[in-house]
Amino acid sequence: MGRTDRRDVRFAFGRNWQSFLDRLDEGRVSEAERSLQALLQRDRLDGATFLDIGSGSGLFSLAARRLGAKVHSFDADAESVACTMMLRERHGGGDADWIVQQGSVLDGEFLGRLGRFDIVHAWGVLHHTGALGDALRNAADLTAPGGTFAFALYAKTAFCPLWAREKRWYAGATPAAQRRARAVYVALMRLYHRLRGRDFDAYVAGYMGKRGMDFAHDVHDWLGGYPYESIAGSEVATLMTRLGFDEVRSVILPPSLGAFGSGCNEYVYRRRAG
């Protein structure tokens, strides 16, 4: 099946983001800005320091920069770092207020050099580290007193163990096998929409409204996103309270089997001052 050594298998997130950049236009950037404004409930971020953990394509780093923040982006994946740098050059040139680095949220020495930030953004990335609890604690610690920590994590569902096995296989499969898996997944989604009387084509056409993202790239990312962990909203709430944070708001998905994916719960917390 074209598999690789399972001890070190990881999905090539950066390669997927490089392909996504070919489709990135002003409409997607503007949608990312609007979603960030809604997430943080702020029209502008002028003067705020913004840390983008697992910056991926760099889209939300760019959105924060265009809203006036001083941005620091990092990602463990070298190709993702290259994507973020490419986006910075494309839209801002040598912007001194947008730093891009390669680094891991699990690397204490690296994190110790960063300092703390007014806004820490870790959207759909900490559950791909292979050590979700440590990653969440480390990311939280980068938030300044009184600062905001905004993050999204896969919700826990009955199908999570199955998805972990599927993702491990997909991440090490050949491109041809991956294409077949995507075709089957999309066909099943189309059938599901039809059985529920929904317009699948309209769903795909309107996908950009989901934070400026792209359906095809998100399918590839979902099927291959390994390492993979999920966590219940109640577990997050307990941990964040223990770490000295107060909940601003959360969007917790209703209970689901997770047959087409677990989906992400969304969290915004504020670190207590002092």
Protein Blocks (a to p, Z undefined) as FASTA:
>chain_A
ZZacfklgccdfklmmmmmmmmpcfklmmmmmmmmmmmnopabfghiacddehklnommm
mmmmmnopacddddfblklmmmmmmmmmmmnojafkbccddddfklmklmmmnopafbdc
dehklmmnopamlmmmmmmmmpcghiacddddddddfklmmmmmmmmmmmmmcfklmmmm
mmmmmmmmmmmmmmnopafklmmmmmmmngoiafklmmmmmmmmccdddddfklmmmmmm
mnopacfbdcdddddehlnogbjadddddddeZZ
